[in-house]
Amino acid sequence: MTPLRQKMITAMQVRGFSPRTHQSYLYAVQKLARHYRQSPDQLSLEQVSAYLEYLACERHLSASSCRQALHAIRFLFMQVLKRGDLDTPIPVPKQPQRIPELLTRAEVARILAACRNHKHHMMLEVCYSCGLRVSELCQLKVSNIDSQRHLLRVTQGKGAKDRPVILSDTVLQHLRAYWQHYRPSDWLFPSNLIPERAIHPSSIQKVYCRAKASAGVYRQGGIHGLRHAYATHLLEAGLPIHQLQHLLGHSDIRTTLRYVHWLPGRTERSNAETDLLAGLEVIHG
């Protein structure tokens, strides 16, 4: 490992970056070095700009891939190398703003009903009823469940932030039955192959996609669609936007406001129903 790579890893660790961010940032900087066959600390601003133009115009990478490369290279230059010459606007393709294909409550009910495996069904239920990211779902531990307060403690979510999420009566009852059957001791959803480790995100994605196909739901997108469904269904029930922001773990309310734009005509209510699982069987039937 080169000293520069180690310095970048240390800088990311100090800032509490997630393992996925570590991997993507290091990969982006590695690709830059290979492109020029030079150490990144020897490159100029003009070379960086030309490389990002190459990614967009010749490699035809997506807007998100180009922006990720920019963020990684900018982090290296400004936070690791302490060079300010990259603190200037560099054009990259704009991220297209698309409305995802939102799942209805009936579709969620069909997806859950199509998942026959008890453990897999529980994973999808928790993901939907608590609005979790797949990475957060994988990292849940039995100790994160506070049954007396009806809370789920999501530890080190996006941005290295902990947050409490409401556990409805329905999902808490189902979690108790799940624990009685499987008796997990540490990870709530351990890996089948290596029980000492948490289940891998790709495994959960496969479970969701199989259940969605079996249910005859053909909307685009992976398991993150359950988080979108959680947000939109709570807003449809009248949950105030600032409460949804805290439940989703958004640091900027503008991120949460996207859901409001997708649901014109919604109204807020102080007594909004937050038990999303209640009534799903009736809808499915």
C-alpha positions, 0 to 999 in steps of 0.5 A: 500500500502506498503512503498516499493511499494510506493517508486517504484511508486515514482521512476517511476513517477520521471523518467516519466514512462508510466502508462503501464510500472507502471502496468507491473513493479509492477505486475512483482515485486508482482509475485516475492514476492508471489513466495518466500512469502517474501518482495523483499528487503529481496531476494538475487541475487541467488534467483532472478536468480533462479526465472528468470530461473523458469519463462523460464524453468518451466513456459515456458514464452516468451523471452519478458515476461522474459526480462520484469520481469528482467527489473522490478526487476533490476529497483527495486534493483538498482533504488529503493533499491540502491543495486548494486548486480543485476548489473551483467549479468543474462541470459534470453532467447534471443528475437527472431528477426522475420520479421513481416508480412508487409502490402502492400499499396493495403491491407491498402486500403482494410482495410480502405475501409472495415471500414464504421464507420466514426470515426473508419475509421478516427482513422485508417487513422491517425494511418497509415498516421502518423505512430502512436503507438496505445497509441499515437493515443488514447491520441490525442487531437484536440489541437494537430493539427496544420493545418497551419503548417501541423503538428500533435504534438504527446505528451508524446510518448514512452520515455515521448518524444513529437514529430511533425509528418507531416500531409499530405494534404489528412489526414488534409482534412479528419480530417476537415470533421471529426471535422465538423461531430463530433465536438470533443472538447478535445480528438480527439477520445473520448470514446463512453461510457465516452466522457470525457475520451480518447478511450481505446487502446483495442477498437481501436484494435478491430476496426482494427481487424474487418476491417482487417477480413472484408477486407479479409486480413489475415496477423498476428498482430494487429494495430501496423501493420499500423505503420510498414506499414507507415515506410516501405511504406515511405522507399519504396517511398525513404524517408531518414532513418534519417528522418524516425527515427524522424517521428517514434520517435526512440531515437536509429537509430538502431531501425529504421534500422530494416525496411531497412533490411526488404526492400533490394534494396531500394534507398533514394530520397530527394523528397520522397512522404509522403502523403501515403493516396493519391492514396489508393482509386485508388489502392483499385479500 
